[in-house]
Amino acid sequence: MSALRREGLMLWAGLLALVVFRLWFSVVLPMTGDEAYFVLWGEHPAGGYYDHPPMVGWWLSGLLGLSRSAWVLRLPSFFLPLLLAWGGWWLARPYGFDRARLTALLILLQPVNVWNVLITTDTPVILFSMLSLMAYVAALRCESPSLRALVWSALAGGLLGLAFLGKYFAALLGVAYLVHVFFIRRDAGRSVEFFVLLLCALPAPLYNLWWNSQHCWVNILFNFLNRHEGAGLSWQNPALYLASLLYLVTPWVLFEFWRQHRYVRDFVRRTLDASALAWLLLVPLWLFALLSLWRPVGLHWLLSFMPLFAVLIGIATPSRVIARLVKWSALFAGIQILIFVTIVALPLQTWEKTRLYEGIVLTLRSEALLEQLQPYAADYLFAAEGYSPAATLAYHANRPFAVFGEGSRYARQDDSLTDWRAQNGRNVLILRYNAAQASDYAAYFQQVEIRSFEISGARYAIVLGKGFNYRAYHAKVLTRIRERFYQIPKWLPQQACGFCERYFPEAE
């Protein structure tokens, strides 16, 4: 067998192993709290949701028509790295087949693409951002001005709008387009194409603004006001940002960028595609770096732009360099796979001494926990005191779990789903991770009883509240929720706010 054929067989065997691992992981990984929360969106199709624009909820609404199995709901995330790799191959194809192949492999082997099968709001943003970027480059490759370039620009704008309906961070790609056209290209023809792109992108944010005006401006309040409470200058946030980049891109790829920076710089300066890709990568990264001075930048915020690292190094460095990086990334992928397989194989009691144990048991042993609650199913509204346990148990039980109490500034969709007025006089069961005191709930019920049980060494408390007192809950909890999360600035033209109209009609 020739060395070339042996290398090809090893490549296909490695790709098959990666696909098999991702499929296996999507089957055995329990539904996480965030995923279950987004499934809740899909179960209640709407024009938008509390935290973010609605795209992942729309996707899940369609997938739920097929199955509630976690691996089915995760199919978009399962296929996403393959689509990103294809996008990288297409972007690098004009520079040679081998470069395109190695670029695709480097994208597939980026750390998060090895193991991430979670279906979250990031999934549609990453997909539509890559497709928009490809359409933008396709327009650049056309003669300008031309009808073909305008069509590609229109498609880039429409796809950018779809990405925006996944998450607001997609707007950073739009900012990068603007910077590239007006400060780097400075081409009148390209300016026309940008305005076409902008025109086709605008319907999505305009729709989102209209929806927000009808729903308490919840996306705006959460993303730009409420979630930034306590933000301030801190050296830890930039350090966390750099550590995230180091992991997502991998140290060897970043080192090669530094070692080859003159070669890459010269290539970018003389090559239209490379120049565009470089600026479409650098502008968002600079903006994230600036943001990191005030608040933590989540690792998942960066994912839409990580394939561009692989594409740039794939088209701007010698093939032998890319091949070496692929080998190092393949080795790291193997290590990560071994780590995750080992974690899944570990007995549950491995985590018993950690403070997260009750949450882990709730996630892994949801069916056993729900059996403990079953005797109360007919007579009680089920609730938890946080969105994650409430969403997780609602997913497994296929019945509502309300969020009792103020909760946090995150994931407040239950404010729209549970009408506490309708619960007046009803019995409510509240599941807690830790011990509970009847006195903490006495104001909200005519009678309170505390029971507890244990599953796999994790202890849970059940608060059995009989005769829910809506008036007390309104005064002590709902009023506080309104003060913390629904203080709408006067400059926002509010058309409607369901939460305030439901609970505080006198103030409307």
C-alpha positions in Angstrom: 0.0 0.0 0.0 1.4 3.4 -1.0 2.1 6.0 1.6 -0.4 8.3 -0.1 -3.2 5.7 0.1 -2.4 4.9 3.7 -2.5 8.5 4.6 -5.9 8.8 2.9 -7.3 5.8 4.7 -6.1 7.2 8.0 -7.8 10.5 7.2 -11.1 8.9 6.5 -10.8 6.6 9.6 -10.2 9.7 11.7 -13.1 11.6 10.3 -15.4 8.6 10.8 -14.2 8.3 14.4 -15.0 12.0 15.0 -18.5 11.7 13.5 -19.2 8.5 15.5 -18.0 10.2 18.7 -20.2 13.3 18.1 -23.2 11.1 17.4 -22.6 9.0 20.5 -22.1 12.1 22.6 -25.3 13.7 21.4 -27.1 10.5 22.4 -25.6 9.9 25.8 -25.2 13.5 27.0 -28.2 14.4 29.2 -30.3 17.4 28.2 -28.6 20.4 29.9 -30.6 23.1 31.7 -30.0 25.7 28.9 -31.0 23.3 26.2 -34.1 22.3 28.1 -34.9 26.0 28.5 -34.7 26.5 24.7 -36.9 23.4 24.2 -39.4 25.2 26.3 -39.2 28.0 23.7 -39.9 25.4 21.0 -42.9 24.1 22.9 -44.4 27.6 22.9 -43.9 29.0 19.4 -43.8 32.7 19.5 -42.4 35.7 17.7 -39.7 36.1 20.3 -38.6 35.1 23.8 -37.3 36.8 26.9 -33.5 36.4 26.5 -32.8 36.5 22.8 -34.4 36.7 19.4 -36.4 33.6 18.5 -34.4 31.6 15.8 -33.4 28.5 17.9 -37.0 28.4 19.3 -38.3 28.2 15.8 -35.9 25.4 14.9 -36.8 23.4 18.0 -40.5 23.9 17.4 -40.1 22.1 14.0 -37.8 19.4 15.4 -40.2 18.7 18.3 -42.7 17.7 15.7 -40.4 14.8 14.9 -39.2 13.7 18.4 -38.4 14.9 21.9 -35.2 12.8 21.9 -32.2 14.9 22.8 -30.1 13.6 19.8 -32.9 14.6 17.4 -33.1 18.1 18.8 -29.3 18.3 18.6 -29.1 17.4 14.9 -28.5 21.0 13.8 -25.5 21.2 16.2 -24.3 17.7 15.1 -24.1 18.7 11.5 -22.9 22.3 12.1 -19.1 21.5 12.0 -19.5 19.6 8.8 -21.2 22.7 7.2 -18.5 25.0 8.6 -15.8 22.7 7.2 -17.5 22.8 3.8 -17.7 26.6 4.0 -13.9 26.7 4.8 -13.2 24.4 1.9 -15.2 26.7 -0.4 -13.4 29.8 0.7 -10.0 28.2 0.3 -10.7 26.3 -2.9 -9.4 29.0 -5.3 -6.0 28.6 -3.7 -5.7 24.9 -4.4 -7.4 21.6 -3.6 -4.9 20.5 -1.0 -5.2 23.9 0.9 -9.0 23.6 0.8 -8.9 20.1 2.1 -6.5 21.0 5.0 -8.5 24.1 5.8 -11.7 22.0 6.1 -9.9 19.5 8.4 -8.5 22.3 10.6 -12.1 23.7 11.1 -13.4 20.2 11.9 -10.7 19.8 14.5 -11.1 23.1 16.2 -11.7 22.1 19.9 -15.4 23.1 20.2 -16.2 21.5 16.9 -14.9 18.2 18.3 -17.3 17.9 21.2 -20.0 20.6 21.1 -23.4 19.0 20.3 -25.5 21.3 22.4 -28.5 23.0 20.7 -28.4 26.6 21.9 -28.9 30.1 20.6 -25.3 30.1 19.3 -26.1 27.3 16.7 -28.1 29.4 14.2 -25.8 32.4 14.7 -22.7 30.4 13.8 -24.4 28.8 10.8 -26.0 31.9 9.3 -22.8 34.0 10.0 -20.7 31.5 8.0 -23.2 31.4 5.1 -23.4 35.3 5.1 -19.7 35.6 5.0 -19.4 33.1 2.1 -22.0 35.2 0.2 -20.1 38.3 0.9 -16.8 36.8 -0.4 -18.7 35.5 -3.5 -19.8 39.1 -4.2 -16.2 40.3 -3.8 -15.1 37.7 -6.4 -17.5 39.1 -8.9 -16.8 42.1 -11.1 -18.1 45.3 -9.7 -20.6 46.7 -10.4 -22.6 43.7 -11.7 -26.0 42.1 -11.1 -24.3 38.9 -9.9 -22.4 40.9 -7.2 -25.6 42.6 -6.1 -27.5 39.3 -5.8 -24.7 37.8 -3.7 -24.7 41.0 -1.5 -28.4 40.7 -1.1 -28.0 37.1 0.0 -25.3 38.0 2.5 -27.6 40.6 4.0 -30.5 38.3 4.3 -28.4 35.6 5.9 -26.9 38.2 8.3 -30.5 39.1 9.3 -31.2 35.4 10.0 -28.1 35.3 12.2 -29.3 38.4 14.0 -32.6 36.6 14.8 -30.4 34.0 16.5 -28.4 36.4 18.7 -27.6 40.1 18.7 -23.8 39.4 18.4 -24.4 38.7 14.7 -24.4 42.5 14.4 -20.7 42.5 14.9 -20.3 40.8 11.5 -22.4 43.7 10.0 -20.0 46.2 11.7 -17.1 44.3 10.2 -18.7 44.5 6.7 -19.1 48.2 7.1 -15.5 48.7 8.2 -14.2 46.6 5.4 -16.2 48.4 2.7 -15.8 52.0 3.8 -12.4 52.1 5.5 -10.4 49.3 3.8 -11.9 48.8 0.3 -13.1 52.4 -0.3 -14.7 51.3 -3.6 -17.8 53.1 -4.8 -19.1 50.0 -6.5 -18.6 48.0 -3.3 -20.5 50.7 -1.4 -23.5 50.1 -3.5 -23.3 46.4 -2.8 -23.0 47.2 1.0 -26.2 49.2 0.9 -28.0 46.3 -0.9 -26.6 44.1 1.9 -27.8 46.5 4.6 -31.2 46.8 3.0 -31.7 43.0 2.9 -30.4 42.6 6.5 -32.7 45.3 8.0 -36.0 43.5 8.0 -34.8 41.1 10.8 -33.7 43.8 13.3 -36.7 45.9 12.4 -39.0 42.9 13.1 -37.2 42.3 16.4 -37.6 45.9 17.4 -41.3 45.8 16.6 -41.7 42.6 18.6 -39.8 44.0 21.6 -42.1 47.1 21.5 -45.0 44.8 22.0 -43.3 42.7 24.7 -41.8 44.9 27.4 -38.6 45.4 25.4 -37.4 42.2 27.1 -34.5 41.5 24.7 -33.2 45.0 25.0 -33.5 45.1 28.8 -31.8 41.8 29.2 -28.9 42.1 26.7 -28.1 45.8 27.3 -29.2 46.6 30.9 -30.1 43.9 33.3 -27.4 41.4 32.5 -24.7 44.0 33.0 -25.4 44.7 36.7 -22.1 44.9 38.5 -20.0 45.2 35.4 -16.8 47.2 35.8 -13.1 47.3 35.0 -11.3 44.1 35.9 -8.0 42.6 34.8 -9.6 39.1 35.1 -12.0 39.6 32.2 -9.3 40.4 29.5 -7.3 37.4 30.9 -10.4 35.2 30.5 -10.9 36.5 27.0 -7.3 35.7 26.0 -7.6 32.2 27.6 -10.8 31.6 25.6 -9.0 32.5 22.4 -6.1 30.3 23.2 -8.4 27.3 23.7 -10.7 27.9 20.8 -8.0 28.6 18.2 -5.4 26.4 19.9 -1.9 27.5 21.0 -0.2 26.0 18.0 -2.3 27.8 15.5 -1.8 31.1 17.3 1.9 30.4 17.5 2.1 29.8 13.8 0.2 33.0 13.1 2.8 34.8 15.2 5.7 33.0 13.5 4.4 33.5 10.0 2.9 37.0 10.6 5.0 38.8 8.0 4.1 36.2 5.3 0.5 36.3 6.3 0.5 40.2 6.4 2.0 40.4 2.9 -0.5 37.8 1.6 -3.4 39.7 3.1 -2.3 43.0 1.6 -2.1 41.6 -1.9 -5.1 39.2 -1.9 -8.7 40.4 -2.0 -10.2 37.4 -0.2 -7.6 37.2 2.5 -7.9 41.0 3.2 -11.7 40.7 3.6 -11.4 37.6 5.8 -8.8 39.2 8.0 -10.9 42.3 8.7 -14.0 40.3 9.2 -12.1 38.4 11.9 -10.2 41.3 13.4 -13.0 43.8 13.8 -15.2 41.5 16.0 -12.2 40.4 18.0 -11.2 43.9 18.7 -14.7 44.8 19.8 -14.8 41.8 22.1 -11.4 42.7 23.5 -12.8 46.2 24.3 -15.9 44.8 25.9 -13.8 42.4 28.0 -12.4 45.4 29.9 -15.8 45.8 31.5 -17.4 42.4 31.6 -16.6 38.7 31.0 -16.8 37.7 27.3 -18.3 34.2 27.1 -16.3 31.6 25.3 -19.4 30.8 23.2 -19.6 34.5 22.0 -16.5 34.0 19.9 -17.6 30.8 18.0 -19.0 32.5 14.9 -15.6 33.9 14.0 -13.3 30.9 14.8 -13.4 29.2 11.4 -11.8 32.4 9.9 -8.6 31.6 11.7 -8.4 28.3 10.0 -9.3 29.8 6.6 -6.7 32.5 6.9 -3.9 30.2 7.9 -5.1 27.7 5.3 -4.7 30.1 2.4 -1.8 32.3 3.6 0.8 29.8 4.9 2.7 27.0 3.2 0.9 23.7 2.9 3.4 21.9 5.1 2.6 24.3 7.9 -1.1 23.6 7.6 -0.5 19.9 7.5 1.5 20.1 10.7 -1.2 22.1 12.4 -3.8 19.5 11.4 -1.8 16.7 13.0 -1.4 18.6 16.2 -5.1 19.4 16.2 -6.0 15.8 15.5 -3.9 14.7 18.5 -5.7 17.3 20.7 -9.0 16.1 19.4 -8.2 12.6 20.4 -7.2 13.7 23.9 -10.5 15.6 24.3 -12.5 12.6 23.1 -10.7 10.4 25.6 -11.5 13.0 28.4 -15.2 13.1 27.5 -15.5 9.4 27.2 -13.8 9.0 30.6 -16.1 11.6 32.2 -19.2 9.8 30.9 -17.9 6.4 32.1 -17.2 7.7 35.6 -19.7 6.7 38.3 -22.1 9.3 39.5 -20.6 9.3 43.0 -17.4 10.7 41.6 -18.9 14.1 41.9 -20.6 13.6 45.3 -18.3 16.0 47.2 -18.8 18.9 44.8 -21.2 21.7 45.3 -22.8 20.9 42.0 -23.8 17.4 42.9 -27.5 18.0 43.4 -27.7 19.6 40.0 -25.8 16.8 38.4 -28.1 14.2 40.0 -31.1 16.1 38.9 -29.8 16.1 35.3 -28.7 12.5 35.2 -31.5 11.0 37.4 -34.4 13.1 36.4 -36.7 10.1 36.0 -36.0 8.9 39.5 -36.6 12.4 40.9 -39.9 12.8 39.1 -41.0 9.5 40.6 -40.7 11.1 44.0 -43.0 13.9 42.8 -45.5 11.8 41.1 -47.9 11.3 44.1 -48.5 15.1 44.1 -49.0 15.4 40.3 -52.7 15.7 40.3 -53.1 18.2 43.1 -50.1 20.5 42.8 -48.6 23.0 40.4 -44.9 21.9 40.2 -42.2 24.6 40.5 -38.6 25.1 41.2 -36.6 28.2 42.3 -34.4 28.4 39.3 -34.9 28.2 35.5 -32.4 25.3 35.0 -34.0 22.7 37.3 -37.5 23.9 36.2 -36.7 23.6 32.5 -34.8 20.3 32.9 -37.7 18.6 34.9 -40.3 20.1 32.5 -38.5 18.5 29.6 -38.3 15.1 31.2 -41.8 15.2 32.7 -43.4 16.8 29.6 -45.4 19.0 31.9 -45.0 22.6 33.1 -42.6 23.5 36.0 -43.0 27.1 37.1 -40.2 29.2 38.5 -41.2 30.2 42.1 -39.8 33.4 43.5 -37.7 36.2 42.0 -35.2 33.9 40.2 -32.3 35.6 38.5 -31.8 38.1 35.6 -31.3 35.1 33.3 -33.9 33.0 31.5 -37.1 34.6 32.6 -39.4 33.1 30.0 -41.6 31.8 32.8 -42.7 35.3 33.5 -44.8 34.9 30.3 -45.8 31.3 30.7 -47.1 31.1 34.3 -50.0 33.3 35.3 -49.8 33.5 39.1 -53.3 35.1 39.3 -54.7 31.8 38.1 -52.9 29.9 40.9 -54.7 31.7 43.7 -55.9 29.2 46.2 -54.1 26.3 44.5 -51.5 23.9 45.9 -47.9 24.5 44.8 -45.0 22.0 45.1 -41.6 23.7 45.1 -38.5 21.5 44.7 -35.3 22.7 46.4 -31.7 21.5 46.3 -31.1 22.2 50.0 -33.0 22.3 53.2 -36.0 24.6 53.5 -37.7 26.4 56.3 -41.5 26.5 56.4 -41.3 30.1 57.7 -39.7 31.2 54.4 -43.0 30.3 52.6 -45.6 30.9 55.2 -46.6 34.3 53.8 -47.5 32.7 50.4 -49.7 29.8 51.6 -52.3 28.9 54.1 -50.4 25.8 55.1 -46.8 24.7 54.5 -45.2 21.3 54.9 -41.6 20.4 54.2 -40.6 16.9 53.1 -37.2 15.6 51.9 -35.8 12.7 50.0 -32.5 11.4 48.8 -31.3 10.1 45.4 -27.8 8.7 44.9 -26.6 10.6 48.0 -28.1 14.0 46.9 -30.7 15.4 49.2 -33.7 17.4 48.0 -36.5 19.3 49.9 -40.1 19.5 48.8 -42.1 22.5 49.9 -45.8 21.6 49.9 -47.7 24.8 49.9 -51.5 24.6 50.2 -53.7 27.5 49.4 -51.5 29.8 47.4 -51.9 33.5 48.4 -51.6 35.5 45.2 -52.0 38.9 46.9 -49.0 38.2 49.2 -46.9 36.9 46.2 -47.8 39.9 44.2 -46.7 42.3 47.0 -43.5 40.5 47.9 -42.3 38.8 44.7 -44.0 40.2 41.6 -43.5 43.8 42.6 -39.8 43.1 43.2 -39.5 41.3 39.8 -41.1 44.4 38.1 -38.6 46.7 39.8 -35.6 44.6 38.9 -36.4 43.3 35.4 -39.2 45.4 33.8 -38.1 49.0 34.4 -38.5 50.2 30.8 -36.6 53.4 29.9 -38.9 56.3 28.9 -37.1 56.7 25.6 -38.2 53.3 24.4 -41.6 53.6 22.6 -43.5 50.9 24.4 -46.7 49.5 22.8 -47.5 46.7 25.2 -46.0 44.8 28.1 -47.8 41.6 29.0 -46.2 41.2 32.4 -47.1 44.7 33.6 -50.6 44.6 32.1 -51.2 41.2 33.7 -50.0 42.1 37.2 -50.0 45.9 37.4 -52.8 47.1 35.2 -53.4 50.2 37.3 -49.9 51.5 36.4 -50.4 51.1 32.7 
